[in-house]
Amino acid sequence: MSRPVRVLVTGAGGQVGRDLVDTLQGIAVPGADPEFWPDDHPVERDEFEVVGLTRHELDVTDRGDVVRAMTVVRPDVIVHLAAYTAVDRAETDADTCYAVNARGTETMVLGARASGAHLVAVSTDYVFDGEKGAPYVEDDLAKPLSVYGASKWAGEQYCGPEDSVVRTSWVMGVRGRNVAHVIAERADQGATVRFVDDQVGTVTVAADLARALVTLVRARPGGVWHVANSGEATWFEVARHVGECRGRHDGFATAIRTDQLDPAPLARRPRRSDLATDRWRERGWAALPPWREGVARLVADRSRGSVA
Ligand SMILES: NC(=O)c1ccc[n+]([C@@H]2O[C@H](COP(=O)([O-])OP(=O)(O)OC[C@H]3O[C@@H](n4cnc5c(N)ncnc54)[C@H](OP(=O)(O)O)[C@@H]3O)[C@@H](O)[C@H]2O)c1
């Protein structure tokens, strides 16, 4: 019998990290669709040996940490999720953001080369400026508007064709603080929300993304891959849908424009950065479920008390 594939996950304490580590171990993840496996194969017992490292266990800005992790774990595949993800704070903290997202990724690439592991590095739709006027494909020109987007694009450029770069967007997990929870809380409190309807993107449910990452861990394809749930949305549509999932209908969510946000966010965001996932489907992998279905699962599992 072949030995388990050894997978090292960076940023394992984050919302995607937690879902990925559990998924690779065959542990049920809140918000997951039990039927959805992009390559039609559920994780088998002992298929993977997973070492998920949080920031305290592996700081990707510390080359010594990375070298030690490679020596001890000797991974077959690295899924690099660790990132500075505070998009607005990054505007006034660019050095830290670049240290983690750009040079931290460079260090992981060097670690992957030294250990012979395949690297799956996760990036963002914010590498695009949103002015294309159509869904972004993998080969479109990156032109980030924010420090965060620029730092992730810099990180991508350290990767080679042998690495798999996954661009995802608007990620929401049952576990982890994100906008879906904020909206659900407001809905449950009887409050109302205002969200912009002039930013279009693709929602990604962390549990679905985790299963897509399992597919990439198995296939180790190399190249750039866009991964998100199906269908595009505005933030207003997301808010309205979360409200409906909590039984709040007319009057819960109000649409506003980005220039009406008060205070104005520090970081500029793309107006339209929805990700086209044709390359994924043409490879023969199932599209991620429609975003409304994924968000409904997430909200339902959240209210069942699965939030940790
Ligand atoms: N969330 C989104 O909407 C979104 C959209 C597109 C792409 N992505 C990408 O998806 C990936 C996963 O994001 P996520 O949503 O899971 O974000 P997250 O919840 O913020 O997780 C990121 C993790 O990275 C850790 N981290 C920060 N600095 C680190 C360092 N120097 N060394 C090691 N770990 C460090 C964080 O630890 P601390 O909590 O201790 O800081 C956190 O646990 C990231 O690459 C992100 O850029 C996310």
The ligand as a Gaussian input file, in Angstrom:
#p B3LYP/6-31G(d) Opt

LIG

0 1
 N      -10.681000      36.076000       3.033000
 C      -10.870000      36.416000       1.764000
 O      -11.897000      37.013000       1.390000
 C       -9.836000      36.049000       0.718000
 C      -10.084000      36.416000      -0.612000
 C       -9.140000      36.064000      -1.573000
 C       -7.998000      35.393000      -1.236000
 N       -7.776000      35.076000       0.065000
 C       -6.536000      34.376000       0.409000
 O       -6.884000      33.116000       0.952000
 C       -5.881000      32.707000       1.889000
 C       -6.545000      32.294000       3.205000
 O       -7.249000      33.423000       3.711000
 P       -8.226000      33.350000       4.965000
 O       -9.525000      33.892000       4.540000
 O       -8.154000      32.000000       5.596000
 O       -7.530000      34.450000       5.887000
 P       -7.293000      34.458000       7.459000
 O       -8.455000      33.874000       8.162000
 O       -6.873000      35.863000       7.759000
 O       -6.054000      33.479000       7.624000
 C       -4.747000      33.855000       7.343000
 C       -3.862000      33.205000       8.362000
 O       -2.507000      33.556000       8.088000
 C       -1.894000      33.779000       9.348000
 N       -0.693000      34.597000       9.231000
 C       -0.583000      35.943000       9.179000
 N        0.709000      36.286000       9.122000
 C        1.432000      35.139000       9.149000
 C        2.811000      34.837000       9.138000
 N        3.748000      35.812000       9.106000
 N        3.204000      33.538000       9.164000
 C        2.293000      32.554000       9.236000
 N        0.968000      32.758000       9.272000
 C        0.539000      34.043000       9.224000
 C       -2.945000      34.442000      10.186000
 O       -2.615000      34.316000      11.557000
 P       -3.124000      35.439000      12.606000
 O       -4.620000      35.333000      12.600000
 O       -2.483000      35.012000      13.875000
 O       -2.652000      36.745000      12.070000
 C       -4.189000      33.659000       9.795000
 O       -4.365000      32.534000      10.612000
 C       -4.920000      33.889000       2.014000
 O       -3.810000      33.651000       1.190000
 C       -5.719000      35.069000       1.471000
 O       -4.882000      36.075000       0.933000
 C       -8.676000      35.364000       1.061000

